[in-house]
Amino acid sequence: MAHSRYSDLDRPPLSEAALNRALVRPGALWTGVTVVDSTGSTNADLAAAALAGAEQGRVLVAESQVAGRGRLDRAWTAPPRSGLTFSVLLRPTAPVTTQGWLPLLYGVAAASAVRRLAEVDVRLKWPNDLLIGERKLAGVLAERVDDAVVIGMGLNVSLRADEAPVETATSLAIEEAACLDRDPLLRAVLREVESHYREWEATGGDAEAAGLRAAYLATSATVGRDVRVELPGDHVLTGRATGVDASGHLQVESGGERYTLGAGDVVHVRAAG
């Protein structure tokens, strides 16, 4: 039983059949949910499926991911079934120039779903890390594949403190959240993503008209904070995060100048004292 999916009763496996019954229906965004015991990367697998012509709405969930990565190609690992590791395949019709909002949209949707079910105060560090306090609960990674977008998420659920890869990581279990059941959490996130995605698509990708920009700002842990942004090319910008523009880029004021950043690794700077 050492390698059984049921060997850890505190971390039961997900039911692919139950998830499909709950999420796949006529007219729904989600067209099929696949659950695998292990894979290298759910994003990489769905990217390959996208290139092969897979339809929008495919969801791939891995109980264990052995070659997962986050932003800036950082490695990401966790014990099997200790979290939710999954990717979705979207084929948006909104203009490509608006699609930079998709990873932020995903973050807003996931934060809203987790906040409602788990009853924890989840905030977003730009662009889309889910935080509780200053510790990371989940990460989101979006990748373009021709005319498709694959978005992956890793959400720590039952991860224990001694299993956390870094001290700055947390989980719903560590935070003593109200819900540690991965099935309803996954359903809630996917339904919330569908709702926000439909609204965003209906406006032609206009984040302002869809209410997405306002929702993001209301959930942001970054805007209004002093930040240090590590930019490509080993450059560093320190200043005050003042907003997010119409394209989802972070606005930072530093030395009397306003900078608009489309990429960078944000570190929240604690106030002195």
GIBELFEN-V212399 format. One record per residue. N is the residue number from 0. RES is the residue in one letter. SS is DSSP state (helix for helix, strand for strand, loop for the rest). PSI is psi in whole degrees, -180 to 180 (NA if undefined). D_CENTER is the distance of its C-alpha to the mean C-alpha in Angstrom with 1 decimal. Layout:
# GIBELFEN-V212399
n | res | ss | psi | d_center
N | RES | SS | PSI | D_CENTER
N | RES | SS | PSI | D_CENTER
This chain:
# GIBELFEN-V212399
n | res | ss | psi | d_center
0 | M | loop | -1 | 33.0
1 | A | loop | -32 | 31.4
2 | H | loop | 11 | 29.0
3 | S | loop | 146 | 28.7
4 | R | loop | -16 | 25.4
5 | Y | loop | 13 | 27.1
6 | S | loop | -25 | 28.4
7 | D | loop | 98 | 26.0
8 | L | loop | -18 | 26.7
9 | D | loop | -10 | 24.2
10 | R | loop | 69 | 21.4
11 | P | loop | 154 | 22.5
12 | P | loop | 159 | 21.1
13 | L | loop | 152 | 19.3
14 | S | loop | 113 | 21.6
15 | E | helix | -42 | 20.9
16 | A | helix | -43 | 23.8
17 | A | helix | -40 | 22.7
18 | L | helix | -41 | 19.2
19 | N | helix | -39 | 21.0
20 | R | helix | -36 | 23.6
21 | A | helix | -32 | 21.1
22 | L | helix | -26 | 18.8
23 | V | loop | 117 | 21.0
24 | R | loop | 163 | 23.8
25 | P | loop | 131 | 25.8
26 | G | loop | -6 | 24.2
27 | A | loop | 158 | 20.6
28 | L | loop | -41 | 17.7
29 | W | loop | 124 | 17.0
30 | T | loop | -7 | 19.9
31 | G | strand | 135 | 19.5
32 | V | strand | 125 | 17.5
33 | T | strand | 131 | 18.5
34 | V | strand | 124 | 18.2
35 | V | strand | 152 | 19.5
36 | D | loop | -41 | 20.7
37 | S | loop | 148 | 19.7
38 | T | strand | 168 | 18.6
39 | G | loop | -55 | 18.1
40 | S | loop | 123 | 14.7
41 | T | helix | -35 | 13.1
42 | N | helix | -46 | 12.1
43 | A | helix | -40 | 15.7
44 | D | helix | -44 | 17.2
45 | L | helix | -31 | 15.7
46 | A | helix | -43 | 16.6
47 | A | helix | -40 | 20.1
48 | A | helix | -38 | 20.2
49 | A | helix | -43 | 19.4
50 | L | helix | -27 | 22.2
51 | A | loop | 1 | 24.4
52 | G | loop | 15 | 23.9
53 | A | loop | 145 | 21.5
54 | E | loop | 161 | 21.0
55 | Q | loop | 146 | 18.0
56 | G | loop | 2 | 16.2
57 | R | strand | 138 | 16.3
58 | V | strand | 130 | 13.8
59 | L | strand | 124 | 14.2
60 | V | strand | 134 | 13.6
61 | A | strand | 129 | 15.1
62 | E | loop | -25 | 16.7
63 | S | loop | 135 | 17.1
64 | Q | strand | 120 | 15.6
65 | V | loop | -13 | 18.2
66 | A | loop | 36 | 17.1
67 | G | loop | 154 | 13.4
68 | R | strand | 155 | 12.4
69 | G | loop | -158 | 10.0
70 | R | helix | 150 | 10.8
71 | L | helix | 24 | 14.7
72 | D | helix | 28 | 15.1
73 | R | loop | 141 | 14.9
74 | A | strand | 147 | 15.5
75 | W | loop | 118 | 13.2
76 | T | loop | 158 | 15.2
77 | A | loop | 155 | 15.8
78 | P | loop | 149 | 18.7
79 | P | loop | 136 | 18.7
80 | R | loop | 16 | 17.4
81 | S | loop | -5 | 16.3
82 | G | strand | -170 | 12.7
83 | L | strand | 118 | 10.6
84 | T | strand | 110 | 9.9
85 | F | strand | 159 | 9.5
86 | S | strand | 154 | 9.3
87 | V | strand | 152 | 10.7
88 | L | strand | 121 | 13.5
89 | L | strand | 147 | 14.2
90 | R | loop | 78 | 17.5
91 | P | loop | 147 | 17.5
92 | T | loop | -12 | 21.0
93 | A | loop | 153 | 20.3
94 | P | loop | 145 | 21.7
95 | V | helix | -33 | 20.0
96 | T | helix | -18 | 20.5
97 | T | helix | -8 | 18.2
98 | Q | helix | -5 | 15.2
99 | G | helix | -16 | 13.8
100 | W | helix | -16 | 12.4
101 | L | helix | -47 | 10.2
102 | P | helix | -31 | 7.0
103 | L | helix | -40 | 8.2
104 | L | helix | -44 | 9.0
105 | Y | helix | -42 | 5.8
106 | G | helix | -44 | 4.9
107 | V | helix | -46 | 8.5
108 | A | helix | -46 | 8.7
109 | A | helix | -43 | 6.6
110 | A | helix | -42 | 8.5
111 | S | helix | -45 | 11.5
112 | A | helix | -46 | 11.6
113 | V | helix | -40 | 11.3
114 | R | helix | -42 | 13.7
115 | R | helix | -46 | 16.1
116 | L | helix | -44 | 16.3
117 | A | helix | -13 | 16.1
118 | E | loop | 47 | 18.0
119 | V | loop | 153 | 16.3
120 | D | loop | 93 | 15.8
121 | V | strand | 131 | 12.1
122 | R | strand | 167 | 11.8
123 | L | strand | 126 | 9.7
124 | K | strand | 128 | 11.0
125 | W | loop | 135 | 11.3
126 | P | loop | -32 | 9.6
127 | N | loop | 24 | 6.1
128 | D | strand | 135 | 6.6
129 | L | strand | 126 | 7.2
130 | L | strand | 150 | 10.9
131 | I | strand | 114 | 13.9
132 | G | loop | -125 | 16.8
133 | E | loop | 14 | 16.3
134 | R | strand | 143 | 14.7
135 | K | strand | 124 | 11.2
136 | L | strand | -37 | 9.8
137 | A | strand | 157 | 6.3
138 | G | strand | 154 | 4.8
139 | V | strand | 135 | 3.0
140 | L | strand | 121 | 6.4
141 | A | strand | 140 | 8.5
142 | E | strand | 136 | 12.1
143 | R | strand | 136 | 15.2
144 | V | strand | 96 | 17.7
145 | D | loop | -119 | 20.9
146 | D | loop | 9 | 20.3
147 | A | strand | 163 | 17.1
148 | V | strand | 127 | 13.4
149 | V | strand | 127 | 11.4
150 | I | strand | 125 | 7.6
151 | G | strand | 153 | 6.4
152 | M | strand | 140 | 4.3
153 | G | strand | 114 | 6.8
154 | L | strand | 121 | 7.7
155 | N | strand | 122 | 11.3
156 | V | loop | -71 | 13.7
157 | S | loop | 10 | 17.3
158 | L | loop | 130 | 17.1
159 | R | loop | 162 | 20.3
160 | A | helix | -38 | 21.1
161 | D | helix | -8 | 23.3
162 | E | helix | -10 | 20.6
163 | A | loop | 134 | 18.0
164 | P | loop | -28 | 18.0
165 | V | loop | 159 | 18.4
166 | E | loop | -22 | 19.8
167 | T | loop | 3 | 16.9
168 | A | strand | 152 | 14.6
169 | T | loop | 179 | 14.8
170 | S | loop | 169 | 14.1
171 | L | loop | -34 | 15.0
172 | A | loop | -45 | 18.4
173 | I | loop | -36 | 19.1
174 | E | loop | 4 | 18.5
175 | E | loop | 49 | 20.7
176 | A | loop | 162 | 18.5
177 | A | loop | -24 | 20.2
178 | C | loop | 123 | 18.3
179 | L | loop | 13 | 17.6
180 | D | loop | 115 | 18.1
181 | R | helix | -30 | 15.2
182 | D | helix | -57 | 16.7
183 | P | helix | -30 | 16.6
184 | L | helix | -45 | 13.1
185 | L | helix | -44 | 11.9
186 | R | helix | -44 | 14.3
187 | A | helix | -43 | 13.3
188 | V | helix | -47 | 9.6
189 | L | helix | -38 | 11.0
190 | R | helix | -38 | 13.9
191 | E | helix | -40 | 12.2
192 | V | helix | -45 | 10.2
193 | E | helix | -45 | 13.7
194 | S | helix | -49 | 15.5
195 | H | helix | -39 | 13.7
196 | Y | helix | -43 | 13.9
197 | R | helix | -45 | 17.5
198 | E | helix | -41 | 18.4
199 | W | helix | -44 | 17.0
200 | E | helix | -39 | 18.9
201 | A | helix | -25 | 21.9
202 | T | loop | 9 | 22.3
203 | G | loop | 26 | 22.1
204 | G | loop | 15 | 18.9
205 | D | loop | 102 | 20.4
206 | A | loop | -31 | 17.7
207 | E | loop | -49 | 20.6
208 | A | loop | -32 | 22.4
209 | A | loop | -7 | 19.4
210 | G | loop | 7 | 18.9
211 | L | helix | -42 | 15.4
212 | R | helix | -42 | 16.5
213 | A | helix | -41 | 18.2
214 | A | helix | -38 | 15.4
215 | Y | helix | -47 | 13.2
216 | L | helix | -36 | 16.2
217 | A | helix | -23 | 16.9
218 | T | helix | -7 | 13.7
219 | S | strand | 134 | 13.8
220 | A | loop | -3 | 15.0
221 | T | loop | -44 | 16.0
222 | V | loop | 130 | 18.4
223 | G | loop | -3 | 21.8
224 | R | loop | 154 | 21.3
225 | D | strand | 135 | 23.2
226 | V | strand | 158 | 21.0
227 | R | strand | 122 | 21.7
228 | V | strand | 119 | 19.9
229 | E | strand | 113 | 20.5
230 | L | strand | 160 | 21.0
231 | P | loop | 146 | 21.8
232 | G | loop | 18 | 25.4
233 | D | loop | 26 | 25.5
234 | H | strand | 150 | 25.8
235 | V | strand | 134 | 24.8
236 | L | strand | 128 | 24.8
237 | T | strand | 133 | 25.3
238 | G | strand | -161 | 25.5
239 | R | strand | 124 | 24.2
240 | A | strand | 120 | 21.0
241 | T | strand | -15 | 22.5
242 | G | strand | -177 | 20.1
243 | V | strand | 128 | 17.9
244 | D | loop | -174 | 20.0
245 | A | loop | -18 | 20.1
246 | S | loop | 1 | 18.1
247 | G | loop | 7 | 15.2
248 | H | loop | 147 | 16.9
249 | L | strand | 135 | 17.4
250 | Q | strand | 128 | 21.1
251 | V | strand | 132 | 22.9
252 | E | strand | 128 | 26.5
253 | S | strand | 126 | 28.5
254 | G | loop | 34 | 32.3
255 | G | loop | 2 | 33.0
256 | E | strand | 152 | 30.8
257 | R | strand | 128 | 27.6
258 | Y | strand | 142 | 25.1
259 | T | strand | 120 | 22.3
260 | L | strand | 126 | 19.6
261 | G | loop | -14 | 17.3
262 | A | loop | 156 | 16.2
263 | G | loop | 156 | 16.6
264 | D | strand | 115 | 15.5
265 | V | strand | 133 | 15.9
266 | V | strand | 124 | 17.8
267 | H | strand | 129 | 18.8
268 | V | loop | 124 | 22.6
269 | R | loop | 142 | 24.4
270 | A | loop | 145 | 27.5
271 | A | loop | 134 | 30.7
272 | G | loop | NA | 32.3
